[in-house]
């Protein structure tokens, strides 16, 4: 008769822990992934998701502004506008329709931020520049640039007069001015890159013709 009894198994040593199916202690497997998960969660919470933190991640200054730093930032913004102005005066400058659209949006956006910053500094900004749809596009862009430069010049004078009289803007006003100027600078920088591409295309065209 055929023997149906199971084969003899090797006895286990009771002094040694019994391994799981995967060959490891099941109680120890999740420790490392869980620790990594907790470290990641803690880091994410430390970063925070408040509006101020999100604003800082977008490139806003993190230092508390002063009258001096505001003046410096206005000088820098005015200088960047001067670069755009020089680019717009490039001879035979031709822009594609898509470039015109983007440039108009970015320069009008920068102008709006500058005007808000100037008003917070105590400047009576008046009405925004009027644009005629039949006007030459470059002239419209120059109108935005010129108005922005005028607003910055008036704001710098206001701040200088305040400092001379021993007065100062409130921390909230200075912070808002700082943020608005930073946003304006980003739009101006975008415009500079856009115009640089158009100027390079002109130079390339002339080189080919030569």
Buried (B, 14 or more C-beta within 10 A) or exposed (E): EEEEEEEEEEEEEEEEEEEEEEEEEEEEEEEEEEEEEEEEEEEEEEEEEEEEEEBEEEEBBEEEBBBEBBBEBBEEBBEBBEBBBEBBEBEEBEBEEEBBEBBBEBBBBBBBBBBBBBBBBBBEBEEEBEBEEEEEBBEBBBBBBBBBBBBBBBBBEBBEEBBEEEEEBEEEBBBBBBBBBBBBBBBBBBBBEBBEEBBEBBEEEEEEEE
